[in-house]
Structure formats: C-alpha cells, structure tokens
Amino acid sequence: MAPMPVSEIKIGHIDDVQELRKSKSSYIPERFIRETTERPKFDKSIVCSTKNIPVIDLSKLFTGNKDEFLNEILKLTVSCQEWGFFQVINHGIDLELLESIENVAMEFFMMPLEEKQKYPMAPGTVQGYGQAFVFSEDQKLDWCNMFALGLEPHYLRNPKLWPTHPSNFSGTVEEYSREIRKLCKNLLKYIAISLDLNEDVFEEMFGVAVQAVRMNYYPACPRPDLVLGLSPHSDGSALTVLQQGKGNSVGLQILKENSWIPVQPIPNALVINIGDTIEVVTNGRYKSVEHRAVTHKEKDRLSIVTFYAPSYEIELGPMQELVNANNPCKYRRYNHGEYSKHYVTNKLQGKKTLDFAKIKLDSEFKY
C-alpha cells in the first residue's frame, strides 16, 4: 500500500501493548477501553457457537474429478454469497514456509521496543511498526501491535522499513508473498467460474495487482472484556488471506446475522475473505463482511494478513453481466487508487468506507 503521510495528523501518545503486557499490571489505559456497546461479550453461546465458516478443499479444484470440482465450486458460491469468509485446506503452500513466516514474525515482535521503533509507522500511513488507522488524539485504540509492508508493485516498497533482523526476514517474506500471490490468482479464477464468468476476468480487470502484508501481534490482556484487538471493519481489498498463528487462541470474529461468530482455526488452513472490491465488481452478489479481533486474558496471538487488490490505476465498477432489472447497479465507477486512499485515511468503522462507492437511491435522499 502506498505511503500517504498526513503531516497535520495529531495522534497523541500511544502505549505499546507489548510493553503494557510486560508490566504485568492490570491497568488498562483509557484510550484502549471501549464504549459499553462496543465491548466484546464472552458468554458461552458465542464461545461455543456451532456455526463455522465453510471449508474449501482446494485439491478438489486443482486436481479433482468433474463431480468433485463442481461440488467444491458450489461450496465456494455459498461461501461467497452467505458468509464472505471461508477457510482453504490443501492449498499447496509448503507447510514449512507457513512455519517460517510465523517464526520471522515472532522474532520481529520479540525484539526490544527500541529496535522495532527503527521502522516506525508514520501517522496517516499503513507501512511500518505501530498502529494503523489512528487519526486523532482521542480515538480509541486497538490492543494490537502491527508491522506492515507494501510488496507489489515494487514502487510501493519503502526499503527503510524492511528490517535487517531477523536476517532471513526479507527472504522469507518474499518467498511467502510469491506463494500467496499465486493462491490469490487461483482463487479469483475459481470465484469467476462460480459466477459463470470467464476464469481470467479478474486478472484482466485488475492489471498488476497490489499486494501488502501486515503482521498483527495481540498480547494477552488483563481485561479482554474491555478492549478490542482490532476494530470492526471490512477490507478494501479484492481478497484477504489470513494465516493464524499455530496453537493461538481464537481471536477472529465475523459478523453474521447480527452476531459475532468466532472463527475456529483449522491446522495448516488459511482463512480467505471477500473484500469491498469484489462486492463492488459483483454488484453485491458476493459481499464483504465485517470482522474484528478480540483478545485473551492469558494467551498472546499472532496473525499474518495479505491484502490482494487491483492496480491503483484501474477504474472499477459493477460488471455488466451482473447488473439487470432484478439487480440494478448499486455502485458507481471509481478509480481504485482513490478508493484505496479513502480507505487508509479513515479509521476502521464497520463497512462505512464502502459508502464511497455506493449509488444513493432517490428514496435514500432526505428533503
């Protein structure tokens, strides 16, 4: 993601949550304490929810017979229409590589604070170490440390933010990102097929896709009922790929039918979610979904997130094949770079950033 510094932003003092965790204090700074209506609930009905996001077996799409392929495409259709989230198994990415990226991420987060602060995330930007999407001194903060990097195209990279330690950090991120990029291209082909479209429609539409990675570290919190690890939001990407740390606590929750559903990690699986871009180009047939992260009283949690999106030069809007009398056009055409700038210069607030693209119906206007 392109750095977009906003020099006049004043964000005030932000406590590093790992340092708060080290202090062993039960004190939670005021800026992390959420309003009552925003606080997560940890009652048994949520923790023990029988609802689980769908699981797609990619081996049946890669090498399955015709019946297996069609059955998995049908599951993918339901996943994108009704959930906006799914987990993929047998994705073809070497499990040692998944372990390696977790290891270098953990090594980075375990470095002394002064070392990590050599790679600062400047206010108004989304690359480096710190907290993204903070735009005022009184804004509520997430109980999370982030480290984010732009990857593709190369002009998005800020070499000063690529750490020299661990020594294998850059090489591991490069290899991992190449594999995730292949996965995203394959997934978009299958999503196109599920919509009865040409399988290459998204690759042709998106141009040279933008790719970024963000590593999130959620330390244990003495009062997980008062804070959020990550504020509710949908993603501005086309697809997002989430790797959850092995053996970590359940932290990701998605909003379905006005309830927050925890996503139970499957070993070696990757979590995929539909971003705002796919919602727009499918004219709302496949929807992005609000999600958030919660914390745990005793366990830390790591996640590694890749965002895959169209080129910033591309103009996007609903595909003509998915607009008709029964499903009129819901979104305007826009430049994706403008939307991306809009997304990263606003705080995370549900699906509000998607208002940028929505067409207002006459009935919505107030006179």
C-alpha positions, 0 to 999 in steps of 0.5 A: 500500500502506498505511503500517504503521510498526513503531516497535520495528523495529531495522534497523541501518545500511544502505549505499546501493548507489548510493553503494557503486557510486560508490566504485568499490571492490570491497568488498562489505559483509557484510550484502549477501553471501549464504549459499553456497546462496543465491548466484546461479550464472552458468554458461552453461546458465542464461545461455543457457537456451532456455526463455522465458516465453510471449508474449501478443499482446494485439491478438489479444484486443482486436481479433482474429478468433474463431480468433485470440482463442481461440488467444491465450486458450489461450496465456494458460491455459498461461501461467497454469497452467505458468509464472505469468509471461508477457510482453504485446506490443501492449498499447496503452500509448503507447510514449512514456509507457513512455519517460517513466516510465523517464526520471522514474525515472532522474532520481529515482535520479540525484539526490544521496543527500541529496535522495532521503533527503527521502522516506525509507522508514520501517522496517516500511513499503513507501512511500518511498526505501530498502529494503523488507522489512528487519526486523532488524539482521542480515538480509541485504540486497538490492543494490537501491535502491527508491522506492515509492508507494501510488496507489489508493485515494487514502487510501493516498497519503502526499503527503510522499513524492511528490517535487517533482523531477523536476517532471513526476514526479507527472504522469507517474506518474499518467498511467502508473498510469491506463494500467496500471490499465486493462491490469490490468482487461483482463487479469483479464477475459481470465484469467476467460474462460480459466477459463470464468468470467464476464469481470467476476468479478474486478472484482466480487470485488475492489471498488476495487482497490489499486494501488502502484508501486515503482521498483527501481534495481540498480547494477552490482556488483563481485561479482554472484556474491555478492549478490542484487538482490532476494530470492526471493519471490512477490507478494501481489498479484492481478497484477504488471506489470513494465516493464524498463528499455530496453537493461538487462541481464537481471536477472529470474529465475523459478523453474521446475522447480527452476531459475532461468530468466532472463527475456529482455526483449522491446522495448516488452513488459511482463512480467505475473505471477500473484500469491498472490491469484489462486492463492488465488481459483483454488484453485491452478489458476493459481499464483504463482511465485517470482522474484528479481533478480540483478545485473551486474558492469558494467551498472546496471538499472532496473525499474518494478513495479505491484502490482494487488490487491483492496480491503483490505476484501474477504474472499477465498477459493477460488471455488466453481466451482473447488473439487470432489472432484478439487480440494478447497479448499486455502485458507481465507477471509481478509480481504485487508487482513490478508493484505496486512499479513502480507505487508509485515511479513515479509521476502521468503522464497520463497512462505512468506507464502502459508502464511497462507492455506493449509488444513493437511491432517490428514496435514500435522499432526505428533503 
